[in-house]
Amino acid sequence: MDQLEQLYRTYRQDVYRYLCSLTHDAQAAEDLLSETFLKALQALAGYDGRASVRTWLFAIARHAWIDSLRRRRPTVSYDDLLTDYLAAGAAAPGDVQTDQDRRDLAARAKALLATRKPPAPEILHLRALGYTFAEIAARCGLSENGARTLDFRTRRWLREQLEKEGYGNE
């Protein structure tokens, strides 16, 4: 662990700036920075020293960024709809029927979230507004991992409820 901590202290800013240059989004870069060092921890035993440590970390960061792009699909996810609705309050422009479908789905998602006990709806709302999990945890009186877990479970629950009601991810 000490070795990873030293790597983190030494290369954190460089990797973060690199990720910012890829994502153009400080929040996404912060999330990917965490993912990068988690993956580095998992791969540390396999590091063979052929490349510099900085290059090795940048490669891990780049792959984490590419993976994040692959996770995004060209279709609209429930998370995107929720983010659109909570952060901006409107669907993105496009086909009129698609916009109406998105608004209907977002409204139903909001109604379902209103049935959840606090702080679950607040965590999703704050996340949609771009708050980090650390900020959300401090605001809601939870641990950072607790905030992440509640966010994940609430999103999963919401997705399941919407699918039961016939709202599919097409």
SULFENQUI-V313325 format. One record per backbone hydrogen bond with DSSP energy under -0.5 kcal/mol. CO is the residue of the C=O (numbers start at 1). NH is the residue of the N-H. Records with the same first field share a line. If there is no record, write none. Layout:
CO: NH ; NH
This chain:
1: 5
2: 6
3: 7
4: 8
5: 9
6: 10
7: 11
8: 12
11: 15
12: 16
13: 17
14: 18
15: 19
16: 20
17: 21
18: 22
19: 23
20: 24
25: 29
26: 30
27: 31
28: 32
29: 33
30: 34
31: 35
32: 36
33: 37
34: 38
35: 39
36: 40
37: 41
38: 42
39: 43
40: 44
43: 46 ; 47
44: 47
52: 56
53: 57
54: 58
55: 59
56: 60
57: 61
58: 62
59: 63
60: 64
61: 65
62: 66
63: 67
64: 68
65: 69
66: 70
67: 71
68: 72
77: 81
78: 82
79: 83
80: 84
81: 85
82: 86
83: 87 ; 88
84: 88 ; 89 ; 90
95: 99
96: 100
97: 101
98: 102
99: 103
100: 104
101: 105
102: 106
103: 107
104: 108
105: 109
106: 110
107: 111
108: 112
109: 113
110: 114
112: 115
113: 116
117: 120
119: 123
120: 124
121: 125
122: 126
123: 127
124: 128
125: 129
126: 131
127: 130
132: 136
133: 137
134: 138
135: 139
136: 140
137: 141 ; 142
143: 147
144: 148
145: 149
146: 150
147: 151
148: 152
149: 153
150: 154
151: 155
152: 156
153: 157
154: 158
155: 159
156: 160
157: 161
158: 162
159: 163
160: 164
161: 165
162: 167
163: 166
166: 168
168: 170
